């Protein structure tokens, strides 16, 4: 009964939003020739989106011998994510935003599907203050989506919730000392459980391992970025993260940990054709049980050649430290809030034995080509190719070669008009596993997506 009520409420919300937009559009048409009146104190906004994904993958290797494959091997399913949003602007000084979401799956090969709908959750509930201090700062309080810096280390606040949500709970202040300088100050607290839910399914949002981990996260810090010079941008950042103690699926207790991360980005532009980006970070951490702490590092960089406005190629490298078994300290890099597939969709599942998205012990070299096609470059094609390595040979295969990865992504528009914007993409990744793994079968990940925003 609860799931039916959730489904009815979700459907009613989407219908109401759609009707409101159509009425508002008609009202605008009628009022086009009338004299302008005084602006209203509050301007309401409403919208939503519906994302449909077909995903299939098979033979993705993990570093253990048993099991040797992620998620049992072959998987084929739909991910369906509806979201409805409501907002209000109080002049130019403040705004309020609420968004409700769900995501459920339908399996295509006999596996059990989620009950539809399983739950509806609040994944955005924020209040924004704009232009404080004579335009110096904007402050956002509450539940919000946040991407800081390059997004490699700070973009995903609910990693274990998969592609359904990515929110952070807390406060973000964005200060602008000058037109091309920004300072982001933040403090967030991530609970393992979302209490703002209807049809509660008790999903773990933050855990590092399979099962229910009961781990909360607290973080604070800053990101500074300076683009004063057109040909040279740079940034620095500091992130403090504390993970509380948590439990494995077997019931074993893992002590909490405090981690300090210091990082920097350089973004030089050598000419109209050649540009680069380099980012590096180091970590120092301490365990709550007094065990030797963490000392780890991360670095990435690339050189890009823009052949013309519609085409570019780049050469790139990435290094994430792994844990040396011969030392007492932990040396595997903690990816912080970067536990999402910014490196690879396929390889994300390959970290199942360590925790999905816990990127570490990885070296990647790749060439990338980007091409924009069609009117206005609306159709885009991106392809990458290159090897994957493991600095520490902790895989069941005993070697340091993770494999060879090839990817191709095609994004395209479908419809754009009165009834919203419909876009799509096709995405394929293929990997030939190396000596790091036991499995040597060719692995693949495929996705077809349609997203309707209105």
Order of alpha helices (4+ residues) and beta strands (2+ residues): alpha-beta-beta-beta-beta-beta-alpha-beta-beta-beta-beta-beta-beta-beta-beta-beta-beta-beta-beta-alpha-beta-beta-beta-beta-beta
